[in-house]
Amino acid sequence: MTTVIDGNAVASDLRDRLTGRIDDLATEGVTPTLATVLMSDDPASETYVSMKQSDCEEVGIATRDVEIDPDAPAERLFDTLDDLNSDPEVDGVLVQMPTPDQVADSEVIRRLDPMKDVDGFHPENVGLLVRGDPRYKPCTPHGVQHLLDHAGVETEGADVVIVGRSNIVGKPLANMLLQKTAGGNATVTVCHSRTDDLAAHTGRADIVVAAAGVPELVDGSMLAEDSVVIDVGVNRVETEDGSTLVGDVAFDSASELASAITPVPGGVGPMTRAMLLYNTVKAAHLRRDLAFDGL
Ligand SMILES: NC(=O)c1ccc[n+]([C@@H]2O[C@H](COP(=O)([O-])OP(=O)(O)OC[C@H]3O[C@@H](n4cnc5c(N)ncnc54)[C@H](OP(=O)(O)O)[C@@H]3O)[C@@H](O)[C@H]2O)c1
């Protein structure tokens, strides 16, 4: 029988445990604080930021809501980041991507104080992750790793195929699953748009993680029996009745083969949101030299 891994339930459990840690911090007079920076009038970006703020409020993380005119020069954003970097009350800074054309995303990431980089994208944090000494794991791959652990999926010795090599999902996840630690020790293959015969790779994998941004790219015919399938993709597709969200996996046909599978929505998405809270709480500890040994 196929297990559908319930990301909402796992994320809810994680949020409950984070709330306990935030209560502990309160006894020391500390309120973790996340600053969100929005330099866009894209409705989707506005929605993402307000969701992140309400997630914070739910668990007791304070927020700073900074909005910058999308037509402003890049220096306006950099000055804002300098102010947030030097503000002792701010633990984490999240710049909603993408930024407007006059601002290079890579420059934004480098401008952040790495201790406040709760997305885990700063080169210093990427380097620590690759070396096996992560400070902040990027939220989506961290969510995937946590889901696998929670579902009792053994990664040690497993053949894992990741479809997608982006800096925010595929590459960091590959590094995390390679590490000589619990939740790692996998043999990892990373596929991408130039991969010859994707199905040959996915079809021999114990674990397939689809993060390509292509609706229903991976279907049951491309999977080994009893594999574990994690669907990171979120794609809006038009239907006769309007539009709907689908993943990078054809859920029905994949479910016939998979031993466990994540749905879209309700799989990886809620975990990404929860891991931002986790990193913010971790930042509040690290910045004050308080011990944080996970949850
Ligand atoms: N659930 C969440 O919380 C969450 C978080 C982040 C992203 N996402 C979703 O995850 C998906 C991926 O996001 P992303 O930011 O990583 O995307 P991205 O930056 O566009 O990267 C997509 C990757 O998939 C590869 N790819 C594209 N088409 C392919 C194909 N036909 N066969 C094999 N590989 C292919 C690309 O290869 P090349 O490198 O060769 O171009 C690229 O490496 C999107 O649907 C996004 O919305 C979800």
The ligand as an SDF file (V2000), in Angstrom:
LIG
                    3D

 48 52  0  0  0  0  0  0  0  0999 V2000
    7.2250   23.3950   -2.5340 N   0  0  0  0  0  0  0  0  0  0  0  0
    8.1040   24.3800   -2.2960 C   0  0  0  0  0  0  0  0  0  0  0  0
    8.2220   24.8810   -1.2050 O   0  0  0  0  0  0  0  0  0  0  0  0
    8.9760   24.8260   -3.4180 C   0  0  0  0  0  0  0  0  0  0  0  0
   10.1230   25.5820   -3.1700 C   0  0  0  0  0  0  0  0  0  0  0  0
   10.9400   25.9160   -4.2300 C   0  0  0  0  0  0  0  0  0  0  0  0
   10.5900   25.5320   -5.5170 C   0  0  0  0  0  0  0  0  0  0  0  0
    9.4280   24.8460   -5.7090 N   0  0  0  0  0  0  0  0  0  0  0  0
    9.0350   24.3740   -7.0320 C   0  0  0  0  0  0  0  0  0  0  0  0
    9.9800   23.3990   -7.4370 O   0  0  0  0  0  0  0  0  0  0  0  0
   10.1500   23.4630   -8.8390 C   0  0  0  0  0  0  0  0  0  0  0  0
   11.6100   23.7150   -9.1180 C   0  0  0  0  0  0  0  0  0  0  0  0
   11.9700   24.9650   -8.5910 O   0  0  0  0  0  0  0  0  0  0  0  0
   13.4310   25.5820   -8.8190 P   0  0  0  0  0  0  0  0  0  0  0  0
   13.4220   26.9420   -8.2820 O   0  0  0  0  0  0  0  0  0  0  0  0
   14.4450   24.6060   -8.3690 O   0  0  0  0  0  0  0  0  0  0  0  0
   13.4150   25.6540  -10.4290 O   0  0  0  0  0  0  0  0  0  0  0  0
   14.5140   26.1310  -11.4620 P   0  0  0  0  0  0  0  0  0  0  0  0
   15.4790   27.0650  -10.8510 O   0  0  0  0  0  0  0  0  0  0  0  0
   13.7590   26.5400  -12.6810 O   0  0  0  0  0  0  0  0  0  0  0  0
   15.3060   24.7780  -11.8080 O   0  0  0  0  0  0  0  0  0  0  0  0
   14.6560   23.7430  -12.4670 C   0  0  0  0  0  0  0  0  0  0  0  0
   15.6450   22.6190  -12.6910 C   0  0  0  0  0  0  0  0  0  0  0  0
   14.9610   21.5590  -13.3500 O   0  0  0  0  0  0  0  0  0  0  0  0
   15.6720   21.1840  -14.5150 C   0  0  0  0  0  0  0  0  0  0  0  0
   14.7290   20.7630  -15.5510 N   0  0  0  0  0  0  0  0  0  0  0  0
   13.8410   21.5250  -16.2230 C   0  0  0  0  0  0  0  0  0  0  0  0
   13.1690   20.7810  -17.1130 N   0  0  0  0  0  0  0  0  0  0  0  0
   13.6570   19.5210  -17.0230 C   0  0  0  0  0  0  0  0  0  0  0  0
   13.3750   18.3110  -17.6900 C   0  0  0  0  0  0  0  0  0  0  0  0
   12.4650   18.2310  -18.6750 N   0  0  0  0  0  0  0  0  0  0  0  0
   14.0670   17.2120  -17.3410 N   0  0  0  0  0  0  0  0  0  0  0  0
   15.0000   17.2670  -16.3610 C   0  0  0  0  0  0  0  0  0  0  0  0
   15.3130   18.3950  -15.6810 N   0  0  0  0  0  0  0  0  0  0  0  0
   14.6410   19.5070  -16.0180 C   0  0  0  0  0  0  0  0  0  0  0  0
   16.4570   22.4090  -14.9390 C   0  0  0  0  0  0  0  0  0  0  0  0
   17.5640   22.0050  -15.6980 O   0  0  0  0  0  0  0  0  0  0  0  0
   18.6690   23.0730  -16.2300 P   0  0  0  0  0  0  0  0  0  0  0  0
   19.5190   23.3910  -15.0400 O   0  0  0  0  0  0  0  0  0  0  0  0
   19.3990   22.3080  -17.2690 O   0  0  0  0  0  0  0  0  0  0  0  0
   17.9170   24.2470  -16.7490 O   0  0  0  0  0  0  0  0  0  0  0  0
   16.8180   23.0100  -13.5860 C   0  0  0  0  0  0  0  0  0  0  0  0
   18.0020   22.4280  -13.0820 O   0  0  0  0  0  0  0  0  0  0  0  0
    9.2040   24.5670   -9.3300 C   0  0  0  0  0  0  0  0  0  0  0  0
    7.9680   23.9850   -9.6690 O   0  0  0  0  0  0  0  0  0  0  0  0
    9.0170   25.4290   -8.0910 C   0  0  0  0  0  0  0  0  0  0  0  0
    7.7930   26.1360   -8.1040 O   0  0  0  0  0  0  0  0  0  0  0  0
    8.6280   24.4790   -4.6900 C   0  0  0  0  0  0  0  0  0  0  0  0
  1  2  1  0
  2  3  2  0
  2  4  1  0
  4  5  1  0
  4 48  2  0
  5  6  2  0
  6  7  1  0
  7  8  2  0
  8  9  1  0
  8 48  1  0
  9 10  1  0
  9 46  1  0
 10 11  1  0
 11 12  1  0
 11 44  1  0
 12 13  1  0
 13 14  1  0
 14 15  2  0
 14 16  1  0
 14 17  1  0
 17 18  1  0
 18 19  2  0
 18 20  1  0
 18 21  1  0
 21 22  1  0
 22 23  1  0
 23 24  1  0
 23 42  1  0
 24 25  1  0
 25 26  1  0
 25 36  1  0
 26 27  1  0
 26 35  1  0
 27 28  2  0
 28 29  1  0
 29 30  1  0
 29 35  2  0
 30 31  1  0
 30 32  2  0
 32 33  1  0
 33 34  2  0
 34 35  1  0
 36 37  1  0
 36 42  1  0
 37 38  1  0
 38 39  2  0
 38 40  1  0
 38 41  1  0
 42 43  1  0
 44 45  1  0
 44 46  1  0
 46 47  1  0
M  CHG  2   8   1  16  -1
M  END
$$$$
